[in-house]
Amino acid sequence: MKIIKKFLILSCLLGGVSGCKPQNQEKQMEELIQKQVSLTQTYNHRPAFGAQVTKNGCKLIIEVEGSTDYRFVDNTGQSTMLPLNLLLLNAGKKNVIIKVYPRDGEDYITKYANASVTIYRAADKDTSLKDYQQIAEFNLPQGLEEQKLPYYEAKLMIDVDVPFTYDQELATSINLKNVPNIEQKIVEKYKQLRRLCIEFKEFELHDQLLHEAGKYFNVLYNNSYEEISKNMKKGKRGLINNDPRILHRELIPIENYTIQYYANGKIVALWQKNLRPMLYMKAHVKNDEGEERDVEGGDPVFLYMPQGSNELKVW
């Protein structure tokens, strides 16, 4: 299965850590690998769920009810396979909520909007693509432009049999809506992460994202020492990439945001008004011929507060 990769923070940490003194780099890398291995389990049953997403003329969000979401919110067309395991917490029946929005500059969903989501199940992460089984499908209805809709929503019910149980950890975490000054705490956490990215504090950032990265490896069953080591030693990319070809690098300020709660108040995230991630970079990239092009992108950051803690952590 071709899977879409998270563009920035997590991908750069899974894709290698550099910039430290040569005599310390190998030791620090080994410590990171061991931490990640300790957060994973070995499963004999490894079903993989994926969503083939295609959209044009609109923006599209896929949310698993009780969990978080994945966003396709560029104004351009997109077609990719999303590893749905990243949005699953445990086994059971799940509502997959599909949300369709107009493009920037449009008030309503237009006649040019089309979107489809097809959900597949594979018996194992190494199952051949020809053996994937379709379990649900959504197609955006035609003729919506006549209704002048600023938003369209549909749900797909699926039954998943994944072996991991992150719902148990989430059940004991704190309802963030009951936390005093929660908005201030959320913004401060985002600013902390933004500052680490600006200052290229790679190992400090990894400590902040340890839970998220461990969950990433675990739900995709990339949980052996060899697999984790290989992923973490790949070339670095993303928000804290200090490649000299990346010019005029700027992280947008944490302001003009919207707050969205998930999982009955147990998880929260900040988003830009245009639905893009709040932790977001704009830059120029110079190619080998010296030509520059604009690049931009961000990574969603979901926060939660574990039981017994008064500090927000990255989910």
Solvent accessible surface area in square Angstrom, and as a share of the most:
residue,aa,sasa,rsa
1,M,72,0.32
2,K,179,0.76
3,I,61,0.31
4,I,44,0.22
5,K,122,0.52
6,K,26,0.11
7,F,97,0.41
8,L,0,0.00
9,I,3,0.01
10,L,2,0.01
11,S,6,0.04
12,C,0,0.00
13,L,1,0.00
14,L,9,0.05
15,G,0,0.00
16,G,5,0.05
17,V,5,0.03
18,S,41,0.27
19,G,69,0.67
20,C,33,0.20
21,K,131,0.56
22,P,115,0.72
23,Q,138,0.61
24,N,65,0.33
25,Q,63,0.28
26,E,144,0.65
27,K,135,0.57
28,Q,53,0.23
29,M,17,0.07
30,E,63,0.28
31,E,83,0.37
32,L,7,0.03
33,I,0,0.00
34,Q,90,0.40
35,K,83,0.35
36,Q,0,0.00
37,V,42,0.24
38,S,87,0.56
39,L,74,0.37
40,T,18,0.10
41,Q,111,0.50
42,T,122,0.71
43,Y,28,0.11
44,N,158,0.81
45,H,87,0.39
46,R,61,0.22
47,P,0,0.00
48,A,14,0.11
49,F,1,0.01
50,G,0,0.00
51,A,0,0.00
52,Q,57,0.25
53,V,0,0.00
54,T,44,0.25
55,K,0,0.00
56,N,64,0.33
57,G,7,0.07
58,C,0,0.00
59,K,4,0.02
60,L,0,0.00
61,I,3,0.02
62,I,0,0.00
63,E,20,0.09
64,V,2,0.01
65,E,84,0.38
66,G,32,0.30
67,S,3,0.02
68,T,8,0.05
69,D,2,0.01
70,Y,27,0.10
71,R,33,0.12
72,F,1,0.00
73,V,10,0.06
74,D,62,0.32
75,N,56,0.29
76,T,92,0.53
77,G,42,0.40
78,Q,47,0.21
79,S,77,0.50
80,T,31,0.18
81,M,19,0.09
82,L,0,0.00
83,P,4,0.02
84,L,0,0.00
85,N,3,0.01
86,L,38,0.19
87,L,6,0.03
88,L,4,0.02
89,L,17,0.09
90,N,34,0.17
91,A,50,0.39
92,G,27,0.26
93,K,144,0.61
94,K,28,0.12
95,N,38,0.20
96,V,0,0.00
97,I,15,0.08
98,I,0,0.00
99,K,25,0.11
100,V,0,0.00
101,Y,49,0.19
102,P,17,0.11
103,R,65,0.24
104,D,68,0.35
105,G,89,0.86
106,E,50,0.23
107,D,110,0.57
108,Y,95,0.36
109,I,2,0.01
110,T,36,0.21
111,K,132,0.56
112,Y,137,0.52
113,A,9,0.07
114,N,64,0.33
115,A,6,0.05
116,S,32,0.20
117,V,0,0.00
118,T,16,0.09
119,I,0,0.00
120,Y,53,0.20
121,R,51,0.19
122,A,1,0.00
123,A,62,0.48
124,D,39,0.20
125,K,49,0.21
126,D,106,0.55
127,T,28,0.17
128,S,54,0.35
129,L,114,0.57
130,K,169,0.72
131,D,77,0.40
132,Y,26,0.10
133,Q,111,0.49
134,Q,98,0.44
135,I,63,0.32
136,A,15,0.12
137,E,89,0.40
138,F,13,0.05
139,N,88,0.45
140,L,9,0.05
141,P,57,0.36
142,Q,146,0.65
143,G,30,0.29
144,L,10,0.05
145,E,63,0.28
146,E,144,0.65
147,Q,111,0.49
148,K,128,0.54
149,L,41,0.20
150,P,80,0.51
151,Y,78,0.30
152,Y,50,0.19
153,E,77,0.34
154,A,22,0.17
155,K,107,0.45
156,L,25,0.12
157,M,110,0.49
158,I,5,0.03
159,D,85,0.44
160,V,4,0.03
161,D,49,0.25
162,V,5,0.03
163,P,39,0.24
164,F,4,0.01
165,T,69,0.40
166,Y,29,0.11
167,D,45,0.23
168,Q,118,0.52
169,E,60,0.27
170,L,10,0.05
171,A,74,0.57
172,T,71,0.41
173,S,8,0.05
174,I,55,0.28
175,N,48,0.25
176,L,0,0.00
177,K,124,0.52
178,N,116,0.59
179,V,19,0.11
180,P,100,0.63
181,N,108,0.56
182,I,23,0.12
183,E,80,0.36
184,Q,106,0.47
185,K,71,0.30
186,I,0,0.00
187,V,20,0.11
188,E,92,0.41
189,K,14,0.06
190,Y,1,0.01
191,K,99,0.42
192,Q,54,0.24
193,L,0,0.00
194,R,60,0.22
195,R,121,0.44
196,L,22,0.11
197,C,0,0.00
198,I,72,0.37
199,E,85,0.38
200,F,69,0.29
201,K,80,0.34
202,E,10,0.05
203,F,36,0.15
204,E,86,0.38
205,L,0,0.00
206,H,0,0.00
207,D,78,0.41
208,Q,46,0.20
209,L,1,0.01
210,L,44,0.22
211,H,44,0.20
212,E,16,0.07
213,A,0,0.00
214,G,1,0.01
215,K,27,0.11
216,Y,31,0.12
217,F,0,0.00
218,N,3,0.01
219,V,2,0.01
220,L,21,0.10
221,Y,3,0.01
222,N,37,0.19
223,N,21,0.11
224,S,41,0.27
225,Y,84,0.32
226,E,124,0.55
227,E,55,0.24
228,I,0,0.00
229,S,12,0.08
230,K,140,0.59
231,N,38,0.19
232,M,0,0.00
233,K,122,0.52
234,K,87,0.37
235,G,60,0.58
236,K,37,0.16
237,R,86,0.31
238,G,9,0.09
239,L,0,0.00
240,I,1,0.01
241,N,20,0.10
242,N,78,0.40
243,D,33,0.17
244,P,117,0.74
245,R,127,0.46
246,I,36,0.18
247,L,45,0.22
248,H,132,0.59
249,R,58,0.21
250,E,101,0.45
251,L,5,0.03
252,I,26,0.13
253,P,60,0.37
254,I,11,0.06
255,E,91,0.41
256,N,111,0.57
257,Y,48,0.18
258,T,55,0.32
259,I,57,0.29
260,Q,48,0.21
261,Y,63,0.24
262,Y,5,0.02
263,A,12,0.10
264,N,139,0.71
265,G,1,0.01
266,K,36,0.15
267,I,0,0.00
268,V,0,0.00
269,A,0,0.00
270,L,2,0.01
271,W,6,0.02
272,Q,26,0.12
273,K,135,0.57
274,N,46,0.23
275,L,38,0.19
276,R,27,0.10
277,P,16,0.10
278,M,4,0.02
279,L,1,0.00
280,Y,10,0.04
281,M,7,0.03
282,K,95,0.40
283,A,6,0.05
284,H,56,0.25
285,V,36,0.21
286,K,75,0.32
287,N,65,0.34
288,D,129,0.67
289,E,136,0.61
290,G,42,0.40
291,E,110,0.49
292,E,88,0.39
293,R,155,0.56
294,D,107,0.56
295,V,28,0.16
296,E,94,0.42
297,G,11,0.10
298,G,12,0.12
299,D,3,0.02
300,P,28,0.17
301,V,6,0.03
302,F,19,0.08
303,L,0,0.00
304,Y,6,0.02
305,M,5,0.02
306,P,27,0.17
307,Q,130,0.58
308,G,84,0.81
309,S,29,0.19
310,N,126,0.65
311,E,81,0.37
312,L,7,0.03
313,K,79,0.34
314,V,2,0.01
315,W,10,0.04
